[in-house]
Amino acid sequence: MRTIAVALTALTVAAALAAPAAEPSPVAAAVGPQPGTFTGRGFDTCAAPSQAAMDAWLAGSPYRAIGVYISGASRTCAQPNLTATWVASQTAKGWRLIPIDLGRQAPCGTRTPKMSADPAVARAQGATAADDAVGAAQALGIGVGSTLYNDIEHYPSSASCRAAVLSFLSGWVERLHARGYLAGMYSSGSSGIKDVCDAYDDARYLRLDQIWIAWWNGVADTGAGTYCADTRYADRQRLHQYAGDVTETWGGVTMTIDRNWIDVRGGATPPGPWSVTVDNATSGGFTAGAAWGASAYSGQRYGADYRFAAPASISDVAWFRATLPEAGDYEVAVWYPADPGYNDRTPYLVATTTGNRAVVVDQRSGGGRWVSLGVFALAAGSGDRVGVSRWTAGSGFVVADAVRITRA
């Protein structure tokens, strides 16, 4: 993506000085989810243009959507124009916004700051990035149902780097869906887009809702060539940046932009069921006794570490706590690192509406992924939902790492 240069002609400037346009009335929020359902041309810039520039291009250009950097530690352009009033004004006039987060980059790339090369840590970082992006979006009046796009610039892909990027994006998707937003990603066709599309059916990673393909082939369509098969992200889920660093003038206003063709379908809520993930490090979401130690030994862990304890014939349960929106049936899945030294009969306790139900899991195999315990009737509100017990007939450490609860 490129920086922006804006130039107003002398005539335009003189007119503006002689008869300044009235400021638009403040509006609390953008009109509808962004970009919502839209097919057509868009452009992206580093800094949000002035109101005069936006009005000139609305009147004269073929563009009706604009990419705007709303958040991220890698965002370098100042954003003096980007306010909630600016957002509301543009959407009220018919512009569609493409909100971009430019933060952590691939660990094998040259840009900083970088995400962790450890997939488990990268996934947690993706969730944090999503929370930050939602905070920025809400401050600007970009509400739920909008798509937020994570910008991961080109990187020299490898197996280890790909695993980190896909894990980071899984955390991004999961948290955005929990917050009511759709999850998009911008990247080079030859690196990030190819990796995401190659992993389309890989159950270890969550799918994005939309992909934004950087492939400067000059063709205004949503094709990705050999980088992504046409059958993947095929249901109006693509944006294509088909030309970059070009200069155009409309209504006397000159900008240096990237050109995009967009064909996306929006929605009031993200697809898929409600879900919440609780890690052993989630604030207020985990409790355990003094016998439970912490370890980052296994690379299959979820997040920065996990908890472990030796078997004992006592009641000493490590509990994961969550708040559920309503009573109903929920699938409960657990994440743990597998190791020959861990317990082959670990008791998980699920607090159902009719009492605790025990499910035994062999933690010596099948780790580093979500393992379903089944579907259970759970109560609404906050409470201890899933526990890991030390009272087991098996041998080896019992492990408590992460729990995911999804409305069935």
SVG drawing of the C-alpha trace seen along z (x, -y; Angstrom):
<svg xmlns="http://www.w3.org/2000/svg" viewBox="-31 -35 45 81">
<polyline fill="none" stroke="black" stroke-width="0.4" points="0.0,0.0 1.1,-3.5 1.2,-7.0 -0.9,-9.8 -0.3,-13.2 -3.2,-15.6 -3.1,-18.8 -5.9,-21.3 -5.8,-23.6 -5.5,-27.3 -9.0,-27.9 -10.4,-25.3 -8.4,-26.8 -9.5,-30.3 -13.1,-29.2 -12.8,-27.5 -11.3,-30.5 -13.9,-32.8 -16.9,-30.7 -16.0,-28.0 -18.3,-25.0 -20.4,-24.4 -19.2,-21.6 -21.3,-18.5 -23.5,-17.9 -21.8,-15.4 -23.2,-11.9 -22.7,-9.3 -21.9,-6.4 -21.2,-5.3 -24.2,-4.5 -24.4,-0.7 -21.7,1.9 -18.6,1.1 -17.9,1.8 -21.1,3.8 -22.4,5.3 -20.7,3.5 -19.4,4.1 -17.3,1.5 -14.1,-0.5 -12.3,-1.7 -8.9,-3.2 -6.7,-3.1 -4.5,-5.8 -2.2,-6.1 -3.8,-9.2 -7.5,-9.9 -8.1,-12.7 -9.6,-16.1 -13.3,-16.6 -12.8,-18.8 -10.8,-16.1 -13.4,-13.5 -16.2,-15.6 -14.3,-16.4 -13.6,-12.7 -17.2,-11.7 -18.5,-14.2 -16.0,-13.3 -14.3,-10.0 -15.5,-6.4 -14.5,-5.4 -17.1,-4.8 -15.0,-3.0 -11.9,-4.0 -9.4,-2.1 -8.5,-3.8 -5.9,-2.8 -7.7,-3.0 -5.2,-1.2 -1.9,0.8 1.6,0.3 2.9,0.2 0.6,-2.6 3.0,-5.4 0.8,-8.2 -0.6,-10.8 -4.4,-10.9 -5.5,-14.4 -8.7,-14.0 -9.8,-10.6 -12.4,-11.3 -15.9,-9.9 -17.3,-13.0 -15.2,-12.3 -16.4,-8.7 -20.0,-9.6 -19.8,-12.3 -18.3,-10.0 -20.7,-7.2 -23.7,-9.5 -22.6,-10.8 -22.3,-7.3 -18.7,-6.3 -18.0,-2.8 -15.1,-2.5 -12.5,0.3 -11.0,0.2 -7.4,1.4 -5.3,2.5 -1.5,2.4 0.2,4.0 2.3,7.1 4.0,8.6 5.3,12.0 8.2,13.2 10.2,14.1 9.7,10.6 11.6,7.4 8.9,5.2 8.5,4.6 6.9,5.1 6.7,8.8 4.4,11.5 5.9,14.4 7.3,17.3 5.7,19.5 2.2,20.3 0.5,20.5 1.8,17.0 1.1,15.7 -2.6,16.8 -2.9,14.9 -1.3,11.8 -3.9,12.0 -6.7,11.9 -5.1,8.9 -4.8,7.2 -8.5,7.8 -9.4,6.2 -7.3,3.1 -8.8,2.8 -12.4,3.1 -11.6,0.4 -10.3,-1.9 -13.3,-1.1 -15.8,-1.8 -14.2,-5.1 -14.7,-6.1 -18.3,-4.9 -17.6,-1.9 -20.0,0.6 -20.6,4.3 -21.2,6.2 -18.3,4.2 -15.3,6.0 -11.9,5.1 -8.9,6.0 -5.5,7.0 -2.7,5.8 0.2,8.3 2.7,7.1 4.7,9.4 7.0,11.9 9.2,14.8 7.0,17.7 8.2,20.9 6.5,23.7 7.3,22.2 6.5,18.6 3.2,19.8 2.2,21.5 2.8,18.3 0.8,16.1 -2.1,18.5 -2.2,18.9 -2.1,15.1 -5.0,14.8 -7.0,17.5 -6.8,15.5 -7.8,12.4 -10.9,14.2 -12.0,15.8 -11.9,12.6 -13.5,10.4 -16.4,12.9 -16.8,12.8 -16.9,9.0 -19.5,9.0 -17.2,8.0 -16.2,9.8 -12.6,10.7 -10.6,9.7 -7.0,9.8 -4.9,7.8 -1.7,9.3 0.5,10.0 -0.9,12.6 2.4,14.5 2.7,14.7 -0.2,14.1 -3.0,14.7 -1.4,17.9 -0.8,19.2 -4.4,18.4 -5.9,20.0 -3.7,23.1 -4.9,23.6 -8.6,23.1 -9.6,26.6 -7.0,27.0 -9.0,27.6 -6.1,26.2 -6.9,22.7 -10.0,20.5 -11.2,19.1 -11.3,15.4 -14.6,13.9 -12.9,11.8 -9.5,11.6 -7.9,8.5 -5.5,9.6 -2.5,7.4 -1.7,8.4 -0.8,5.5 -1.8,7.1 -3.8,4.1 -7.1,6.1 -10.1,4.7 -11.6,8.0 -11.4,10.2 -9.2,12.9 -6.0,14.0 -4.4,16.1 -2.5,19.1 -2.3,17.5 -5.9,18.5 -8.3,20.9 -11.5,19.3 -13.5,21.8 -12.0,20.4 -13.5,17.3 -15.9,17.4 -19.1,16.0 -18.5,12.3 -15.6,12.4 -12.8,10.7 -11.1,7.3 -8.4,7.0 -5.7,4.3 -4.9,4.4 -2.7,1.3 -0.5,-0.6 1.3,-4.0 -0.7,-5.7 -1.6,-9.3 -5.1,-10.5 -6.8,-13.9 -10.6,-14.3 -12.4,-17.6 -9.1,-19.4 -7.7,-17.2 -4.7,-15.0 -3.9,-11.9 -1.5,-9.1 -3.4,-5.9 -3.7,-2.2 -6.7,-1.0 -9.0,1.7 -11.9,3.7 -14.3,4.9 -17.1,7.5 -18.1,8.2 -21.3,9.2 -21.8,7.7 -24.1,8.7 -25.3,7.5 -23.5,10.3 -20.5,12.5 -21.2,15.9 -21.2,19.0 -22.3,19.5 -21.4,17.6 -18.2,18.7 -15.8,17.8 -12.3,19.0 -10.7,19.0 -7.0,19.4 -5.3,20.2 -4.0,16.7 -7.4,15.0 -8.0,12.4 -10.8,13.6 -11.2,16.7 -9.1,19.3 -8.5,20.4 -6.2,23.1 -4.6,24.1 -1.0,23.7 -0.1,27.2 -0.7,26.1 2.6,25.0 3.1,23.0 5.1,24.2 5.9,23.0 7.8,26.2 5.6,27.5 5.3,25.7 1.8,27.1 0.5,24.9 -2.3,22.3 -1.0,18.8 2.2,18.1 2.0,21.0 -0.2,23.7 -0.8,25.1 0.1,28.6 -0.1,30.7 0.7,34.2 -2.1,36.6 -3.6,36.8 -6.6,38.4 -8.0,35.1 -10.5,32.5 -8.2,29.9 -9.9,28.8 -8.5,26.1 -11.5,24.2 -12.1,22.2 -14.8,19.5 -16.9,18.0 -20.0,15.8 -22.7,17.3 -25.4,15.2 -28.2,17.6 -29.0,21.1 -28.8,23.8 -26.7,26.4 -23.0,25.7 -20.1,27.6 -17.1,27.7 -13.7,28.2 -10.3,28.2 -6.8,27.4 -3.7,29.0 -0.2,29.8 0.5,33.5 3.5,35.2 4.4,38.8 4.9,37.5 1.4,36.2 -1.7,38.0 -3.3,40.7 -6.7,40.4 -7.2,36.7 -10.6,36.0 -12.3,32.9 -15.5,31.8 -18.2,29.9 -20.6,28.0 -24.0,28.7 -27.5,27.6 -27.9,31.1 -24.5,31.3 -20.9,32.0 -20.2,34.5 -16.7,36.0 -15.0,36.7 -11.6,38.5 -9.0,37.4 -5.6,38.9 -3.2,36.0 -0.4,38.0 -1.8,37.6 -3.9,35.3 -2.6,32.1 -2.0,28.7 -5.6,28.5 -9.2,28.2 -10.5,31.5 -14.3,31.7 -15.7,33.1 -19.2,33.1 -22.4,30.9 -23.8,30.1 -26.7,28.1 -25.2,25.0 -26.8,22.3 -26.7,18.6 -24.5,16.0 -21.1,16.2 -19.6,19.3 -17.1,22.1 -17.7,24.0 -15.0,26.6 -12.5,28.0 -9.4,30.2 -9.2,32.6 -6.1,34.2 -8.1,37.2 -7.2,39.7 -6.4,43.4 -3.8,42.4 -0.2,41.5 1.7,38.3 1.0,34.6 -2.6,33.4 -2.6,30.2 -5.0,27.2 -4.4,24.9 -7.5,23.5 -11.2,24.1 -13.6,23.1 -17.4,23.0 -19.5,22.7 -23.3,22.4 -24.5,25.5"/>
</svg>
